[in-house]
Amino acid sequence: MKKIIITSFCLLSLTAFSQKKKFVNTPRSKPVDSTYYVSPRKELQSTTDIEYNYMTKGYRIEQESGLDRKQGYDVDLLRVFDSDKYNFEFIALKSDKHTVVGVICKALDKSNSKLYYLGIPVNNPDLEPLYFKSVRDMGTDMVYYYSQISSLMIAPLTAGIYLK
């Protein structure tokens, strides 16, 4: 009987630990590409003041006027969250080295059609107060919703750090 129990336990352990871990995304969302996961083995490139200004102002001007993308940069849509009240798009800003230098959050308040462009800086504590102020400027209800969806964005990124 012991042999059967031990054999069953071994088989169960092997099947449980051999499965690949996958992240489930909502149907309206594009999966986050694993190349964006932060690895503790890699140096993070810091968002510069110029990149932050581009994320909060320049990208909006490009979108509204149909201008070409800023030279040396590219963007990738990470995820979209849509509800009756709000729409949030998270967009990775990449340098020509394919390094993510920041994340643009395009946030729409559907009740008044107000559009916000948040620049989420990477590895630059000097820019964090500007980012936090721009989040507060959205208003309490929208910030509440933003905090919920931000946690959904953080979970797979954090898991990517520890699962690789």
C-alpha angles and dihedrals in degrees: 000000000000090000092053093049093046092047091048091049092050092050092047091050093049094051094044096051097039095063118103116239114239132185119229116221127198115259092250093052133086110228116256108251112239090230087076095058112115112239120203087220094063129074113241117231111229123234110248125218089251092053091047091052089048091052093049101036115003097053090052091051090050092050096047097043101034095239123161120268118273108273114260095023139089134183134219126193108238105179141342124212117191131182138158091270106031145023122204126187119188112205126184116224108211129190121225086267088065089247117141106239096176146334125250117211112199104198124188124193101206094196093068102011090241112159122205128192111203121191112210106201124215121222096341114113091183090067096046095086090055090050093047091050091051090052092051090049090067092071133248100283094046091045089053091054091042091054091053095051092041088061089054089054094047097050099069092040092052091045088052090059094054101034100053 
